[in-house]
Amino acid sequence: MATYAKIQLVAFERAALSAGNDYVVCDLNTKAGIVKLGVLICYDRVFLETTRILRLKGAELTVIPLCDGINDQKLAMLQTRTYDNQVGVVMTNYYDPDPREANGSLSHMMESYKMKLEQ
């Protein structure tokens, strides 16, 4: 696999963390063969060039772990990144058993033509 450090840091992270300097694509071995996997972390997904850079580096699937609320605007952004770059995107959020918690338990997977596959 590979090591990736989040590049786009939000304000509160800048005081304690150092940003990475390169977007990474690695090989993921599956039963169906090798899949080129790109990774973005949380706020990295907001910038349209991040998914494009990964696609230009050969990514077929982009995985985005995050800790953030999900709304229609963020899902539309994810659909746009998926369509524009013709790449699958999986956005994973942390699990929270409390249904009142806006941030947790919502994960999505999209691919370029069928768009929303799973929620």
Secondary structure, DSSP 8 states (H G I E B T S, - for coil): ------SS--HHHHTT--------EEEEEETTEEEEEEE--GGGGGSHHHHHHHHHTT-SEEEEEE-S---HHHHHHHHHHHHHHT-EEEEEE---S-TT-SSSS--EEEETTTEEEE-
